[in-house]
Amino acid sequence: MVRVCVFPGFGKQMKSYTPETFHRLPSRYNDRSLVDQWLIVLNMDIETPIETQMQKDHRVCSAHFDKDDFIIPKRAADPKNPKKVSLKKNAIPRVQLVATDRLELQP
């Protein structure tokens, strides 16, 4: 199964050579309000049970987070994957315009 970034209008595919990292919904923290914030940003129904959302295995790529949202370990536990990063508990996806989008927005 090919995993895709579920950010609206994005659709980047998760591949082994992709420099982005892909992150699941933050359900492991047992904080429904945090999950709801993610769902609102992703234009998903917040009334859907969290178990149903987790079964779908939604992912959001690192392009939709600020640099400050990541925890980068000083020393990776797995030497084959030295750039293993994770999100901070309070991280929420954000819209980041690419250069072409900025040009289109100017009058």
VEXSENU-531344 format. One record per residue: residue number from 0; residue in one letter; z, y, x of N, C-alpha, C, O in turn. Coordinates in pm, whole numbers, always signed. Atoms other than C-alpha are relative to their C-alpha. Example, Ala and Ser with C-alpha at 12.3 -4.5 7.8 and 13.67 -1.06 7.14 Angstrom:
// residues 2
{0 A {+0 -119 +89} {+780 -450 +1230} {+0 +120 +90} {+66 +118 +194}}
{1 S {-6 -119 -82} {+714 -106 +1367} {+73 +109 -77} {+90 +220 -26}}
This chain:
// residues 107
{0 M {+0 -117 +83} {+0 +0 +0} {+0 +125 +88} {+81 +137 +180}}
{1 V {+10 -125 -75} {-101 +340 +135} {+98 +100 -62} {+94 +125 -182}}
{2 R {-94 -101 +48} {+176 +596 +107} {-64 +138 +17} {-132 +165 +115}}
{3 V {+61 -132 +4} {+76 +951 +21} {+108 +104 -25} {+203 +79 -99}}
{4 C {-92 -112 +27} {+261 +1282 +30} {-19 +42 -145} {-131 +73 -187}}
{5 V {+9 -31 +144} {+341 +1357 -336} {+13 +148 -29} {+22 +187 -145}}
{6 F {-6 -143 +24} {+361 +1732 -286} {-126 +41 -78} {-236 +1 -41}}
{7 P {+114 -35 +85} {+137 +1887 -557} {-118 +59 +77} {-103 +156 +151}}
{8 G {+122 -48 -62} {-219 +1933 -437} {-16 -33 +147} {-107 +20 +211}}
{9 F {+7 +28 -143} {-157 +1788 -92} {-65 -135 +28} {-179 -138 +73}}
{10 G {+58 +133 -10} {-212 +1410 -80} {-26 -55 +139} {-108 -146 +154}}
{11 K {+19 +53 -136} {-190 +1354 +298} {+49 -144 +6} {+156 -176 -45}}
{12 Q {-35 +140 -9} {-184 +983 +375} {+86 -28 +123} {+67 +33 +228}}
{13 M {-88 +42 -109} {+83 +821 +590} {-74 -106 +82} {-105 -214 +33}}
{14 K {+68 +92 -91} {-86 +656 +889} {+77 -3 +130} {+154 +89 +160}}
{15 S {-77 +16 -124} {+48 +534 +1221} {-28 +111 +101} {+59 +142 +183}}
{16 Y {+34 -104 -97} {-132 +808 +1415} {+20 +142 -55} {-15 +238 +13}}
{17 T {-25 -130 +59} {-32 +1094 +1182} {+123 +63 +65} {+228 -2 +73}}
{18 P {-117 -61 -65} {+197 +1342 +1359} {+114 +35 -96} {+228 +52 -53}}
{19 E {-103 -32 +98} {+384 +1421 +1036} {+91 -119 -23} {+52 -235 -4}}
{20 T {-92 +104 +44} {+689 +1227 +928} {+5 +5 -152} {-17 +110 -212}}
{21 F {-3 +9 +146} {+727 +1110 +568} {+141 -37 -44} {+202 -129 +10}}
{22 H {-141 +13 +39} {+1059 +1133 +384} {+13 -33 -148} {-58 +23 -232}}
{23 R {-27 +42 +138} {+1191 +966 +68} {+88 +101 -71} {+148 +189 -8}}
{24 L {-93 -81 +78} {+1378 +1136 -213} {+142 -24 +50} {+174 -135 +92}}
{25 P {-134 +12 -59} {+1740 +1202 -108} {+102 -69 -90} {+212 -16 -109}}
{26 S {-90 +68 +93} {+1900 +953 -347} {+121 -64 +69} {+221 -92 +3}}
{27 R {-110 +67 -70} {+2123 +799 -79} {+127 +83 +4} {+235 +30 +33}}
{28 Y {-118 -87 -4} {+2357 +1099 -98} {+76 +4 -132} {+180 +68 -141}}
{29 N {-64 +0 +133} {+2446 +1035 -465} {+23 +141 -51} {+128 +170 -110}}
{30 D {-7 -139 +44} {+2379 +1402 -538} {-118 +26 -93} {-227 +62 -48}}
{31 R {+109 -12 +97} {+2174 +1422 -857} {-60 +140 +1} {-181 +154 -20}}
{32 S {+54 -136 +0} {+2139 +1802 -832} {-99 +20 +115} {-198 +92 +100}}
{33 L {+92 -8 -113} {+1972 +1767 -490} {-131 -70 -34} {-239 -18 -6}}
{34 V {+120 +74 +42} {+1731 +1505 -624} {-78 +81 -103} {-200 +89 -95}}
{35 D {+66 -82 +102} {+1657 +1728 -924} {-74 +118 +62} {-182 +153 +17}}
{36 Q {+68 -111 -68} {+1573 +2018 -691} {-131 -47 +63} {-232 +23 +56}}
{37 W {+123 +57 -56} {+1322 +1796 -510} {-102 -23 -111} {-219 +13 -96}}
{38 L {+92 +31 +109} {+1172 +1682 -841} {-62 +125 -59} {-180 +125 -96}}
{39 I {+54 -127 +52} {+1132 +2041 -961} {-108 +53 +94} {-215 +92 +48}}
{40 V {+99 -47 -98} {+952 +2141 -639} {-126 -87 -6} {-237 -37 +12}}
{41 L {+113 +94 +2} {+731 +1830 -671} {-66 -11 -137} {-156 -93 -156}}
{42 N {+54 +1 +136} {+654 +1901 -1040} {+13 -137 -66} {-81 -183 -131}}
{43 M {-26 +130 +62} {+807 +1570 -1151} {+108 +15 -106} {+186 +110 -103}}
{44 D {-94 -4 +112} {+1012 +1497 -1461} {+142 -31 +48} {+168 -139 +100}}
{45 I {-138 +22 -44} {+1383 +1540 -1388} {+77 -90 -95} {+188 -132 -64}}
{46 E {-65 +89 +97} {+1467 +1331 -1695} {-22 -148 +35} {+46 -235 -20}}
{47 T {+27 +137 -40} {+1324 +1018 -1530} {+119 -54 +78} {+167 +13 +170}}
{48 P {-114 +57 -74} {+1606 +789 -1412} {-31 -12 +149} {-143 -42 +188}}
{49 I {+18 +2 -145} {+1659 +799 -1037} {-47 -136 +50} {-122 -144 +147}}
{50 E {+43 +135 -40} {+1612 +421 -1013} {-151 -14 -15} {-217 -75 +69}}
{51 T {+144 +5 +22} {+1262 +459 -1157} {-73 +80 +107} {-176 +36 +159}}
{52 Q {+61 -82 -105} {+1182 +738 -910} {+0 -74 +133} {-98 -68 +208}}
{53 M {-10 +70 -127} {+1302 +524 -620} {-94 -120 +8} {-144 -152 +115}}
{54 Q {+93 +114 +1} {+1091 +225 -726} {-141 +45 +35} {-218 -32 +92}}
{55 K {+133 -52 -32} {+783 +444 -693} {-14 +35 +148} {-125 +55 +196}}
{56 D {-2 -26 -144} {+884 +513 -329} {-78 +126 +38} {-159 +126 +130}}
{57 H {+65 -128 -29} {+768 +875 -336} {+38 +49 +139} {+151 +30 +184}}
{58 R {-24 -56 -134} {+734 +1044 +5} {-52 +143 +4} {-148 +178 -65}}
{59 V {+44 -137 -25} {+702 +1405 +115} {-14 +14 +151} {+77 -23 +225}}
{60 C {+21 -10 -145} {+554 +1483 +456} {+72 +122 +58} {+109 +214 -14}}
{61 S {-77 -102 -72} {+720 +1704 +716} {-63 +139 -8} {+5 +237 +23}}
{62 A {+65 -132 +12} {+467 +1985 +657} {+66 +87 -106} {+46 +208 -107}}
{63 H {-60 -74 +110} {+672 +2086 +352} {+148 +31 +22} {+221 +60 -73}}
{64 F {-138 -32 -35} {+1001 +2143 +533} {+1 +100 +115} {-93 +106 +194}}
{65 D {-17 -92 -113} {+1125 +2414 +769} {+46 -79 +122} {+102 -188 +108}}
{66 K {-45 +66 -123} {+1193 +2325 +1132} {+151 -21 +1} {+200 -120 +55}}
{67 D {-147 +9 +4} {+1563 +2387 +1068} {+50 -110 -93} {+170 -140 -92}}
{68 D {-40 +106 +92} {+1565 +2110 +804} {+13 -136 +67} {+59 -232 +4}}
{69 F {+3 +128 -68} {+1536 +1835 +1065} {+116 -19 +98} {+166 +76 +158}}
{70 I {-95 +40 -103} {+1786 +1651 +1281} {-80 -79 +102} {-137 -184 +71}}
{71 I {+74 +67 -106} {+1628 +1556 +1610} {+102 -55 +99} {+172 +22 +165}}
{72 P {-100 +57 -90} {+1840 +1311 +1811} {-33 +29 +146} {-149 +33 +186}}
{73 K {+20 -23 -143} {+1891 +1383 +2179} {-52 -126 +68} {-132 -119 +161}}
{74 R {+44 +127 -56} {+1840 +1017 +2255} {-29 -94 -115} {+58 -121 -198}}
{75 A {+40 +88 +110} {+1652 +786 +2025} {+59 -139 +19} {+69 -190 +131}}
{76 A {-55 +135 -4} {+1805 +451 +1937} {-109 -102 +34} {-82 -205 +96}}
{77 D {+112 +91 -24} {+1461 +287 +1953} {-90 +62 +107} {-155 +163 +80}}
{78 P {+83 -58 -106} {+1282 +350 +2286} {-148 +2 -34} {-224 +80 +25}}
{79 K {+141 +0 +40} {+949 +267 +2119} {-32 +116 -93} {-149 +151 -111}}
{80 N {+19 -111 +91} {+1000 +554 +1875} {+92 +115 +40} {+190 +142 -30}}
{81 P {-91 -102 -50} {+1155 +840 +2075} {+9 +125 -87} {+102 +203 -71}}
{82 K {-1 -121 +82} {+1070 +1106 +1817} {+50 -26 -142} {+9 +43 -235}}
{83 K {-56 +30 +132} {+1263 +954 +1528} {+83 +119 -47} {+182 +156 +16}}
{84 V {-73 -115 +55} {+1377 +1248 +1316} {+44 -34 -141} {-11 -123 -206}}
{85 S {-43 +16 +138} {+1564 +1271 +990} {+25 +138 -58} {+37 +237 +14}}
{86 L {-26 -126 +67} {+1623 +1539 +733} {+149 +25 -13} {+228 -69 -26}}
{87 K {-138 -36 +29} {+1948 +1725 +694} {+27 -26 -148} {-66 -28 -229}}
{88 K {-38 +36 +136} {+2137 +1644 +377} {-46 +104 -103} {-84 +66 -214}}
{89 N {+33 -104 +96} {+2059 +1978 +211} {-147 +44 +3} {-181 +144 -59}}
{90 A {+140 -37 -13} {+1686 +1988 +297} {-74 -16 -133} {-56 -116 -203}}
{91 I {+82 +1 +122} {+1449 +2069 +9} {-142 +38 +41} {-159 +131 +119}}
{92 P {+139 -34 -35} {+1067 +2070 +34} {-33 +144 -38} {+17 +197 -138}}
{93 R {+42 -138 +25} {+907 +2415 +52} {-151 +10 +13} {-215 -71 +81}}
{94 V {+143 -26 -12} {+557 +2550 +11} {-23 +78 +128} {+42 +179 +152}}
{95 Q {+38 -72 -122} {+403 +2653 +342} {-150 +20 -4} {-226 -77 -4}}
{96 L {+142 -30 +7} {+69 +2829 +328} {-66 -23 +134} {-11 +11 +239}}
{97 V {+79 +14 -123} {-195 +2734 +582} {-84 +125 +16} {-98 +202 -79}}
{98 A {+73 -123 -30} {-409 +3004 +745} {-110 +30 -101} {-128 +146 -138}}
{99 T {+108 -25 +95} {-702 +2960 +504} {+53 +47 -134} {-11 +128 -201}}
{100 D {-60 -45 +125} {-471 +3003 +205} {+41 +147 +9} {+26 +221 -88}}
{101 R {-42 -139 -17} {-339 +3331 +344} {-119 +94 -13} {-108 +201 -73}}
{102 L {+120 -83 +10} {-693 +3469 +375} {-47 +13 -144} {-90 +121 -185}}
{103 E {+44 -5 +139} {-775 +3380 +15} {+91 +86 -85} {+45 +139 -186}}
{104 L {-96 -75 +79} {-461 +3557 -113} {-12 +151 +22} {+36 +229 -60}}
{105 Q {+12 -142 -30} {-547 +3892 +48} {-104 +65 -91} {-209 +6 -117}}
{106 P {+96 -68 +90} {-718 +4150 -183} {-121 +49 +74} {-210 +108 +13}}
